[in-house]
């Protein structure tokens, strides 16, 4: 993993969380924040205390991103 290619994704919704990359579950990614380690399309499924679930909009990360400076 190169730090320039990492992005911290997060949600402010409350409940339980499951992060996905390219439509597949990311094992162990069950907190409100996720640090990406590879390019792809990321979403998070949030389930509230009543058992209602909502999938986030997709966030795409790309290779070739460089840090300024």
Long-range contacts (C-beta under 8 A, 24 or more apart in sequence): 1-37, 1-38, 3-67, 4-65, 4-66, 4-67, 5-36, 5-37, 5-38, 5-39, 5-61, 5-63, 5-65, 6-35, 6-36, 6-37, 7-35, 7-36, 7-59, 7-61, 8-33, 8-34, 8-35, 8-36, 9-33, 9-34, 9-35, 9-36, 9-42, 9-44, 9-59, 10-34, 11-44, 11-46, 11-56, 13-46, 13-48, 13-54, 14-46, 14-48, 15-46, 15-47, 15-48, 15-49, 16-46, 16-47, 17-44, 17-45, 17-46, 17-47, 18-44, 18-45, 19-43, 19-44, 19-45, 20-44, 20-45, 36-61, 39-63
